């Protein structure tokens, strides 16, 4: 099964344009498998936590 991230990416970038994660999300494909999404979500959360602290 494929997950479409286009709406998520656009919404996140619109709400948090200066976030380090915004530039990372722009480089990600709009569609990925569930496995890819879960693997990348872990990295995205790490980026958010690192910038927050």
ABEGO torsion letter per residue (X at the ends): XBBBAAAAAAAAAAABAABAAAAAAAABBABBBAAAAAAAAAAAAAAAAAAAX
